[in-house]
């Protein structure tokens, strides 16, 4: 939302418009404060990318939990839709990972864990913010990996119960490994 300030136009003070008239006001917008652009602050942009990645990881965790509930309940009907949703989230995560690698490279760091650690160290006190969000992303990734492994075992067990599984379920079991 733009905030404005009022000013009396030049040459229109009380003496110019008469004692009883109220001078006209001209509204001029204040400059809008915007978030720093990636070029202006690649470190802040990197932190933001990790925060967005964390949002998608949490969505994937919710999907994996839903998948697990369906597998435990034996409700196989929704598994295809869940897999499609997980795939869309995975594509989004790939984009965030690529963007993080770009931001690291722009600052002269490699896109691996050692490059990220070096970036955090070079940022001084601001590096704590990067380290904290990086830690949350790593924890979410570990939780997602563990949940996917559990779901893979549940899916294989369900397939074994069914005997000869249908082709889409076999493909889904391979994806869960």
TITI-616990 format. One record per residue (C-alpha): x negated, y negated, z; residue number from 1. Coordinates in nm, 4 decimals. Last residue first. Example, Ala and Ser with C-alpha at 12.3 -4.5 7.8 and 13.67 -1.06 7.14 Angstrom:
<nodes>
xx,yy,zz,resi
-1.3670,0.1060,0.7140,2
-1.2300,0.4500,0.7800,1
</nodes>
This chain:
<nodes>
xx,yy,zz,resi
-1.2527,4.7276,-0.3184,177
-0.9215,4.5395,-0.3443,176
-0.9498,4.5020,-0.7215,175
-0.9772,4.8796,-0.7661,174
-0.6607,4.9312,-0.5613,173
-0.4775,4.6766,-0.7798,172
-0.5812,4.8608,-1.0950,171
-0.4495,5.1866,-0.9486,170
-0.1275,5.0102,-0.8530,169
-0.0820,4.8797,-1.2070,168
-0.1370,5.2314,-1.3494,167
0.1335,5.4069,-1.1464,166
0.0132,5.6283,-0.8673,165
0.0032,6.0087,-0.8801,164
0.0544,6.1215,-0.5221,163
0.2573,5.8537,-0.3462,162
0.0855,5.9162,-0.0132,161
-0.2566,5.8749,-0.1799,160
-0.1462,5.5412,-0.3238,159
-0.0326,5.4243,0.0185,158
-0.3687,5.5271,0.1668,157
-0.5552,5.3475,-0.1132,156
-0.3475,5.0369,-0.0453,155
-0.4153,5.0504,0.3276,154
-0.7891,5.0886,0.2672,153
-0.7880,4.7950,0.0256,152
-0.5869,4.5898,0.2728,151
-0.8481,4.6512,0.5424,150
-1.1256,4.5472,0.3019,149
-0.9284,4.2383,0.2011,148
-0.8832,4.1458,0.5681,147
-1.2558,4.1778,0.6343,146
-1.3465,3.9667,0.3283,145
-1.0891,3.7031,0.4196,144
-1.2200,3.6792,0.7752,143
-1.5777,3.6478,0.6485,142
-1.4762,3.3786,0.3997,141
-1.2899,3.1878,0.6710,140
-1.5979,3.2005,0.8940,139
-1.8232,3.0797,0.6101,138
-1.5835,2.7931,0.5305,137
-1.5714,2.6912,0.8981,136
-1.9536,2.6992,0.9163,135
-1.9816,2.4830,0.6024,134
-1.7376,2.2355,0.7588,133
-1.9525,2.2099,1.0718,132
-2.2847,2.1982,0.8843,131
-2.1586,1.9191,0.6599,130
-2.0411,1.7139,0.9577,129
-2.3650,1.7826,1.1422,128
-2.5593,1.6570,0.8417,127
-2.4232,1.3091,0.9019,126
-2.6698,1.2809,1.1923,125
-2.9645,1.3205,0.9534,124
-2.8609,1.3760,0.5932,123
-3.1884,1.5465,0.5037,122
-3.1104,1.8355,0.7360,121
-2.7671,1.8917,0.5804,120
-2.9165,1.8883,0.2311,119
-3.1885,2.1323,0.3368,118
-2.9242,2.3651,0.4798,117
-2.7254,2.3467,0.1567,116
-3.0347,2.4196,-0.0478,115
-3.1186,2.7154,0.1788,114
-2.7656,2.8493,0.1463,113
-2.7739,2.8433,-0.2338,112
-2.6957,2.5620,-0.4770,111
-3.0504,2.4265,-0.4872,110
-3.1085,2.0708,-0.3739,109
-3.2082,1.7576,-0.5682,108
-2.9167,1.5327,-0.4709,107
-2.7460,1.5787,-0.8061,106
-2.8100,1.9539,-0.7697,105
-2.6184,1.9614,-0.4427,104
-2.3256,1.7746,-0.5949,103
-2.3218,2.0106,-0.8933,102
-2.3362,2.3207,-0.6720,101
-2.0452,2.1836,-0.4699,100
-1.8507,2.1325,-0.7944,99
-1.9170,2.4911,-0.9030,98
-1.8027,2.6248,-0.5662,97
-1.4901,2.4113,-0.5783,96
-1.4065,2.5413,-0.9263,95
-1.4632,2.9023,-0.8195,94
-1.2309,2.8463,-0.5240,93
-0.9557,2.7314,-0.7603,92
-0.9994,3.0488,-0.9661,91
-0.9734,3.2572,-0.6495,90
-0.6515,3.0803,-0.5527,89
-0.4991,3.1735,-0.8896,88
-0.6132,3.5345,-0.8425,87
-0.4606,3.5478,-0.4959,86
-0.1286,3.4305,-0.6380,85
-0.1381,3.6999,-0.9072,84
-0.2240,3.9633,-0.6455,83
0.0667,3.8482,-0.4284,82
0.3044,3.8779,-0.7249,81
0.1838,4.2290,-0.8015,80
0.2104,4.3325,-0.4357,79
0.5737,4.2232,-0.3967,78
0.7389,4.5558,-0.4780,77
0.5051,4.7731,-0.2701,76
0.7021,4.7412,0.0526,75
0.5500,5.0208,0.2591,74
0.5852,4.8223,0.5812,73
0.2098,4.8403,0.6406,72
0.1409,4.7398,0.2803,71
0.3907,4.4534,0.2941,70
0.2438,4.3209,0.6193,69
-0.1071,4.3510,0.4716,68
-0.0091,4.1573,0.1606,67
0.1376,3.8834,0.3754,66
-0.1890,3.8688,0.5697,65
-0.3837,3.8577,0.2420,64
-0.1616,3.5742,0.1188,63
-0.2144,3.3780,0.4403,62
-0.5897,3.4342,0.4121,61
-0.5786,3.3097,0.0521,60
-0.4037,2.9929,0.1674,59
-0.6670,2.9488,0.4374,58
-0.9375,2.9904,0.1745,57
-0.7674,2.7279,-0.0410,56
-0.7710,2.4745,0.2435,55
-1.1344,2.5625,0.3212,54
-1.2315,2.4887,-0.0384,53
-1.0737,2.1463,-0.0001,52
-1.2844,2.0802,0.3104,51
-1.5945,2.2084,0.1303,50
-1.5268,1.9719,-0.1594,49
-1.4813,1.6826,0.0845,48
-1.8179,1.7522,0.2487,47
-1.9816,1.7481,-0.0940,46
-1.8074,1.4215,-0.1846,45
-1.9334,1.2658,0.1383,44
-2.2896,1.3702,0.0447,43
-2.2455,1.2519,-0.3140,42
-2.1749,0.8982,-0.1893,41
-2.1466,0.6358,-0.4639,40
-2.1553,0.8869,-0.7495,39
-1.8912,1.1008,-0.5770,38
-1.6699,0.7955,-0.5418,37
-1.6262,0.6429,-0.2002,36
-1.2677,0.6251,-0.0829,35
-1.0865,0.3108,-0.1811,34
-1.0174,-0.0114,0.0030,33
-0.7826,-0.2297,-0.1953,32
-0.8959,-0.5897,-0.2283,31
-0.6415,-0.8237,-0.0776,30
-0.3621,-0.9262,-0.3090,29
-0.2903,-1.2953,-0.3610,28
0.0448,-1.4350,-0.2676,27
0.1034,-1.7994,-0.3539,26
0.3038,-2.0007,-0.1058,25
0.4955,-2.3143,-0.1947,24
0.4845,-2.6018,0.0538,23
0.7885,-2.6566,0.2688,22
0.9511,-2.9865,0.1926,21
1.0410,-3.2344,0.4648,20
0.7171,-3.4310,0.4773,19
0.6625,-3.4659,0.1059,18
0.5109,-3.2320,-0.1549,17
0.1620,-3.3822,-0.1869,16
0.1364,-3.4995,0.1741,15
0.2471,-3.1622,0.3010,14
-0.0270,-2.9841,0.1026,13
0.0213,-2.8966,-0.2648,12
-0.3133,-2.9949,-0.4192,11
-0.4597,-2.6424,-0.4017,10
-0.2009,-2.3735,-0.3531,9
-0.1241,-2.2898,0.0113,8
-0.2382,-1.9409,0.0887,7
-0.0637,-1.6208,0.1687,6
-0.2231,-1.2863,0.2343,5
-0.1266,-0.9598,0.0822,4
-0.1387,-0.5986,0.1811,3
-0.1359,-0.3400,-0.0908,2
0.0000,0.0000,0.0000,1
</nodes>
